[in-house]
Amino acid sequence: MATWLDGRIPGFRAPVSATRFKGGQSNPTYQLADANGTRYVLRKKPDGVLLPSAHAVDREYRVIQALQDTEVPVARVHCLCEDPDVIGTAFYVMSFVDGRVLWDPALPGMQPAERRAMYDEMNRVVAALHSVDHRAAGLADYGRPGAFFDRQIARWTRQYRATVEGPDAIEPIEAMERLIEWLPAHVPADDETCIFHGDLRLDNMIFHPTAPRVLAVLDWELSTLGHPLADFAYHALPWRLTAQQFRGMAGADYAALGIPDERAYLDAYCRRVGRPPVDPAEWEFYLAYSMFRLAAILQGILKRAKDGTAASAQAQETGARARPIAEAAWRQVKAHLSDATRSPR
């Protein structure tokens, strides 16, 4: 590997050491250090037989490269290797970004003014991503434009159904069945396309060591072209979910913490991207869809845990969160929405 990297990264000098990052990345990720002590990050496909479209590190490399000179903070990418003879799988290398990775959206240990500034910065970064012209950035073919919710609801329905049908099926979730019936009939009529990250969680951003500034957005594995409010609603799930459900802060005293409430955070995003305030009923749809999608992902993890093929030792515990999240989504639908909100499409 060092021989291959030499000459492809300015200033790189062999030999190189590699240490794998701990955590649940589905694409194995390593910190590299060359003979100068300069640090890099390598992301690779997992070893073994993979689905044709899975673990596409070339797509990650492409979107990060396209965003290098935009207002979206990303790590500097250096090279992509698609030759499996080098280390066994395709991989890419980017600069190491030194900063803070935060996991709790309530930001314990900070003062209210610090939290307020952190959330304002995070809001700015998400708005900046959704404001990038994907065509001008060379990403016009990065995904299928249009009919995003129709395609995605069908996709996650198939993934969920695959876990509850067949000889090794796991117990179905009634709330998921209700959502599968309800969501397609209530898709908002608007149809927008932007660069879609797909996993805009707090812990997928690296913050400056001391300042309220995002240095890099991480983990582009689920990125594609999609609807901006689907991406933003997933980002806003901490306001709807508790820490026990999935890294949330629902029910917190936001004013005391210095964190904007959900509507204020959404309105700030709308102002930044130049769109009118989101209709409350449509916003509830976007959130319900995001919770449905998350529950489908977690149900897949639970199935792999029961089959003994999950990569993480915590897969059973993580996957078990699918049911309460689906049930929370369906309660939300029943509480906020009715047939009066049915799309006129």
C-alpha positions as CSV (number, residue, x, y, z in Angstrom):
1,M,0.0,0.0,0.0
2,A,2.8,2.5,0.9
3,T,4.3,2.0,-2.5
4,W,1.0,2.7,-4.2
5,L,0.4,5.8,-2.1
6,D,3.9,7.2,-2.7
7,G,3.6,9.8,-5.4
8,R,-0.1,10.0,-5.2
9,I,-0.3,12.1,-2.1
10,P,1.9,15.2,-2.0
11,G,4.5,15.0,0.8
12,F,3.7,11.4,1.7
13,R,6.7,9.3,2.7
14,A,6.8,5.6,3.4
15,P,6.7,3.5,5.6
16,V,3.1,3.8,6.9
17,S,1.4,2.5,9.9
18,A,-2.4,1.7,10.1
19,T,-4.7,1.5,13.1
20,R,-8.4,0.7,12.7
21,F,-10.9,3.1,14.3
22,K,-13.2,1.5,16.8
23,G,-16.9,1.7,16.1
24,G,-19.6,0.3,13.9
25,Q,-18.6,1.6,10.5
26,S,-19.8,-0.7,7.8
27,N,-16.8,0.4,5.7
28,P,-13.7,-0.4,7.7
29,T,-11.9,2.8,8.5
30,Y,-8.2,3.2,9.5
31,Q,-5.9,6.0,10.7
32,L,-2.7,6.0,8.7
33,A,0.6,7.7,9.8
34,D,3.4,8.1,7.3
35,A,7.2,8.5,8.1
36,N,6.7,12.2,8.6
37,G,4.0,11.6,11.3
38,T,1.3,13.0,9.0
39,R,-2.0,11.4,9.6
40,Y,-4.6,10.3,7.0
41,V,-7.8,8.3,7.0
42,L,-8.3,5.2,4.8
43,R,-11.8,3.9,4.1
44,K,-12.2,0.5,2.4
45,K,-14.8,-2.0,1.4
46,P,-15.2,-4.9,3.8
47,D,-13.5,-8.2,2.8
48,G,-15.5,-11.0,1.3
49,V,-18.4,-11.3,-1.1
50,L,-20.6,-8.2,-1.2
51,L,-23.8,-7.1,-3.0
52,P,-22.9,-5.3,-6.2
53,S,-24.1,-1.8,-5.0
54,A,-23.1,-2.2,-1.3
55,H,-20.2,-0.4,0.4
56,A,-19.5,1.8,-2.6
57,V,-16.4,3.7,-1.4
58,D,-16.0,5.1,-4.9
59,R,-19.3,7.0,-4.5
60,E,-18.2,8.3,-1.1
61,Y,-15.0,9.5,-2.7
62,R,-16.9,11.1,-5.6
63,V,-19.3,13.2,-3.4
64,I,-16.6,14.3,-1.0
65,Q,-14.4,15.4,-3.9
66,A,-17.3,17.3,-5.5
67,L,-17.8,19.2,-2.3
68,Q,-14.2,20.2,-1.7
69,D,-14.5,23.8,-2.7
70,T,-18.1,24.5,-1.5
71,E,-19.4,25.8,1.8
72,V,-19.9,22.3,3.0
73,P,-16.9,21.3,5.3
74,V,-15.4,17.9,4.2
75,A,-12.1,16.3,4.6
76,R,-9.6,16.7,1.8
77,V,-9.6,13.5,-0.3
78,H,-6.3,12.5,-1.9
79,C,-6.8,9.3,-4.0
80,L,-9.1,6.4,-4.8
81,C,-7.8,2.9,-5.5
82,E,-10.2,0.5,-7.3
83,D,-7.5,-2.2,-7.8
84,P,-8.2,-5.0,-5.3
85,D,-4.6,-6.3,-5.8
86,V,-3.3,-3.4,-3.6
87,I,-4.9,-4.2,-0.3
88,G,-7.6,-6.7,-1.2
89,T,-10.5,-4.2,-1.8
90,A,-11.2,-0.8,-3.2
91,F,-10.3,2.1,-0.8
92,Y,-9.7,5.8,-0.7
93,V,-7.5,8.1,1.4
94,M,-8.4,11.5,2.9
95,S,-6.8,13.9,5.3
96,F,-7.2,13.3,9.0
97,V,-9.4,15.9,10.6
98,D,-8.6,16.5,14.3
99,G,-11.6,17.7,16.4
100,R,-14.5,16.7,18.5
101,V,-17.0,14.0,17.7
102,L,-20.1,14.5,20.0
103,W,-22.7,11.8,20.6
104,D,-25.3,13.3,22.9
105,P,-27.6,15.9,21.3
106,A,-28.2,17.6,24.6
107,L,-24.5,18.5,24.6
108,P,-23.8,17.8,28.3
109,G,-21.1,19.9,29.9
110,M,-21.6,23.0,27.8
111,Q,-23.1,26.3,28.6
112,P,-26.4,27.4,27.0
113,A,-24.6,29.9,24.8
114,E,-22.2,27.2,23.6
115,R,-25.1,24.8,22.7
116,R,-26.9,27.6,20.9
117,A,-23.8,28.3,18.8
118,M,-23.2,24.6,18.0
119,Y,-26.8,24.1,16.8
120,D,-26.7,27.3,14.7
121,E,-23.5,26.0,13.1
122,M,-24.9,22.6,12.4
123,N,-28.0,24.2,10.9
124,R,-25.8,26.3,8.6
125,V,-23.9,23.3,7.4
126,V,-27.0,21.2,6.5
127,A,-28.4,24.3,4.7
128,A,-25.2,24.7,2.8
129,L,-25.3,21.1,1.7
130,H,-28.8,21.3,0.4
131,S,-28.0,24.6,-1.4
132,V,-25.2,23.1,-3.5
133,D,-26.2,22.9,-7.2
134,H,-25.7,19.1,-7.7
135,R,-25.5,19.6,-11.5
136,A,-22.8,22.3,-11.3
137,A,-20.9,20.1,-8.8
138,G,-20.8,17.2,-11.4
139,L,-23.3,15.1,-9.5
140,A,-26.3,15.2,-11.9
141,D,-26.2,11.4,-12.2
142,Y,-25.4,10.7,-8.6
143,G,-28.9,9.4,-8.0
144,R,-32.3,9.3,-9.6
145,P,-34.1,12.7,-9.5
146,G,-37.8,12.9,-8.7
147,A,-40.3,10.6,-7.1
148,F,-38.0,10.2,-4.1
149,F,-40.6,9.2,-1.5
150,D,-42.4,6.7,-3.7
151,R,-39.1,5.0,-4.5
152,Q,-37.8,5.1,-0.9
153,I,-41.0,4.0,0.8
154,A,-41.0,1.0,-1.6
155,R,-37.4,0.3,-0.9
156,W,-37.6,0.3,2.9
157,T,-40.9,-1.6,2.7
158,R,-39.1,-4.4,0.8
159,Q,-36.3,-4.4,3.3
160,Y,-38.7,-4.6,6.2
161,R,-40.8,-7.4,4.6
162,A,-37.6,-9.4,3.9
163,T,-37.1,-9.6,7.7
164,V,-40.6,-10.8,8.6
165,E,-41.3,-13.3,5.8
166,G,-39.8,-16.7,5.1
167,P,-38.6,-19.6,7.3
168,D,-36.2,-17.5,9.4
169,A,-38.6,-14.6,9.8
170,I,-38.6,-12.4,12.9
171,E,-41.7,-11.1,14.6
172,P,-43.5,-8.4,12.5
173,I,-44.3,-5.0,13.8
174,E,-47.9,-3.9,13.5
175,A,-47.0,-0.2,13.4
176,M,-44.7,-0.8,10.4
177,E,-47.7,-2.4,8.5
178,R,-49.8,0.7,9.3
179,L,-47.1,3.0,8.1
180,I,-46.5,1.0,4.9
181,E,-50.2,1.5,4.2
182,W,-50.4,5.1,5.2
183,L,-47.2,6.7,3.9
184,P,-47.6,6.2,0.1
185,A,-51.1,7.8,0.2
186,H,-49.9,11.0,2.0
187,V,-46.7,11.9,0.1
188,P,-46.6,15.7,-0.3
189,A,-47.0,17.0,-3.9
190,D,-43.7,18.9,-4.1
191,D,-40.8,17.0,-5.7
192,E,-37.4,18.5,-5.0
193,T,-33.9,17.2,-5.5
194,C,-30.6,18.0,-3.7
195,I,-27.4,16.2,-2.6
196,F,-28.8,13.9,0.1
197,H,-26.4,12.8,2.9
198,G,-28.8,10.2,4.4
199,D,-27.3,10.1,7.9
200,L,-27.0,13.6,9.2
201,R,-26.5,12.8,12.8
202,L,-24.6,14.9,15.3
203,D,-21.9,12.2,15.6
204,N,-21.3,12.3,11.8
205,M,-19.8,15.8,12.1
206,I,-16.3,16.7,13.4
207,F,-16.3,20.0,15.4
208,H,-13.4,22.2,16.0
209,P,-11.6,21.3,19.3
210,T,-12.8,24.5,21.0
211,A,-14.9,26.6,18.7
212,P,-18.5,26.0,17.5
213,R,-17.4,25.2,14.0
214,V,-17.9,22.0,11.9
215,L,-14.7,21.0,10.3
216,A,-16.0,18.0,8.4
217,V,-19.1,16.1,7.6
218,L,-18.4,12.3,7.8
219,D,-19.9,9.0,6.6
220,W,-21.3,9.6,3.1
221,E,-22.1,5.9,2.6
222,L,-25.9,6.6,2.2
223,S,-25.6,9.7,0.1
224,T,-27.5,10.1,-3.2
225,L,-29.8,12.6,-4.8
226,G,-33.0,13.1,-2.7
227,H,-35.6,15.3,-1.2
228,P,-34.0,18.0,1.1
229,L,-36.8,17.8,3.7
230,A,-36.4,14.0,4.0
231,D,-32.7,14.6,4.8
232,F,-33.5,17.4,7.2
233,A,-36.3,15.5,9.0
234,Y,-33.9,12.6,9.7
235,H,-31.5,15.2,11.1
236,A,-34.3,16.5,13.3
237,L,-35.3,13.2,14.8
238,P,-33.5,13.9,18.2
239,W,-36.4,16.3,19.0
240,R,-38.8,13.4,18.5
241,L,-36.9,10.4,20.0
242,T,-35.6,9.9,23.5
243,A,-32.1,8.8,24.3
244,Q,-33.4,5.3,25.0
245,Q,-35.1,5.1,21.6
246,F,-32.2,6.4,19.5
247,R,-29.8,9.1,20.5
248,G,-32.5,11.7,21.1
249,M,-33.5,14.4,23.5
250,A,-37.3,14.5,23.3
251,G,-38.9,16.2,26.3
252,A,-35.7,18.1,27.3
253,D,-36.0,21.7,28.5
254,Y,-34.6,23.3,25.3
255,A,-34.8,26.8,26.6
256,A,-32.8,26.0,29.7
257,L,-30.2,24.1,27.6
258,G,-29.9,26.9,25.0
259,I,-31.0,24.5,22.2
260,P,-33.7,25.8,19.8
261,D,-36.9,23.9,19.8
262,E,-37.8,21.8,16.7
263,R,-39.9,24.4,14.9
264,A,-37.3,27.2,15.5
265,Y,-34.5,25.0,14.2
266,L,-36.6,24.1,11.1
267,D,-37.5,27.7,10.5
268,A,-33.8,28.7,10.7
269,Y,-33.0,26.1,8.0
270,C,-35.8,27.3,5.8
271,R,-34.5,30.9,6.0
272,R,-31.0,29.8,5.1
273,V,-32.1,27.8,2.0
274,G,-34.6,30.4,1.0
275,R,-37.8,28.4,1.2
276,P,-41.1,29.3,2.9
277,P,-42.0,27.8,6.2
278,V,-42.9,24.1,5.9
279,D,-46.5,23.2,6.3
280,P,-47.0,21.6,9.7
281,A,-48.9,18.6,8.3
282,E,-46.2,18.0,5.6
283,W,-43.5,18.3,8.3
284,E,-45.2,15.5,10.3
285,F,-45.1,13.3,7.1
286,Y,-41.4,13.9,6.7
287,L,-40.7,13.0,10.3
288,A,-43.0,9.9,10.1
289,Y,-41.2,8.8,7.0
290,S,-37.8,9.3,8.6
291,M,-38.8,7.2,11.6
292,F,-40.2,4.5,9.3
293,R,-36.9,4.4,7.4
294,L,-34.9,4.2,10.6
295,A,-37.1,1.4,12.0
296,A,-36.6,-0.5,8.7
297,I,-32.8,-0.1,9.0
298,L,-32.8,-1.3,12.6
299,Q,-35.1,-4.2,11.8
300,G,-32.5,-5.3,9.3
301,I,-29.8,-5.1,12.0
302,L,-32.0,-7.2,14.3
303,K,-32.5,-9.9,11.6
304,R,-28.7,-10.1,11.0
305,A,-28.2,-10.3,14.8
306,K,-30.6,-13.3,15.0
307,D,-29.0,-14.9,12.0
308,G,-25.5,-14.5,13.5
309,T,-24.2,-12.3,10.7
310,A,-24.2,-8.9,12.3
311,A,-20.8,-7.1,12.5
312,S,-21.5,-5.4,15.9
313,A,-21.7,-7.0,19.3
314,Q,-24.4,-4.5,20.1
315,A,-26.5,-5.5,17.1
316,Q,-29.3,-7.2,19.1
317,E,-29.7,-4.2,21.4
318,T,-29.6,-1.8,18.5
319,G,-32.0,-3.7,16.3
320,A,-34.5,-4.1,19.2
321,R,-35.1,-0.3,18.9
322,A,-37.0,-0.8,15.6
323,R,-40.3,-1.6,17.2
324,P,-40.5,1.4,19.7
325,I,-39.5,3.8,16.9
326,A,-42.1,2.4,14.5
327,E,-44.7,2.6,17.2
328,A,-43.7,6.2,18.0
329,A,-44.0,7.1,14.3
330,W,-47.5,5.6,14.1
331,R,-48.6,7.4,17.3
332,Q,-47.4,10.6,15.7
333,V,-49.4,9.9,12.6
334,K,-52.6,9.3,14.6
335,A,-52.0,12.4,16.8
336,H,-51.2,14.9,14.1
337,L,-52.5,13.7,10.8
338,S,-55.7,12.6,9.2
339,D,-57.2,11.8,5.8
340,A,-57.6,15.6,5.5
341,T,-53.8,15.8,4.8
342,R,-54.0,13.3,1.9
343,S,-51.9,14.5,-1.1
344,P,-53.9,15.7,-4.0
345,R,-51.6,13.9,-6.5
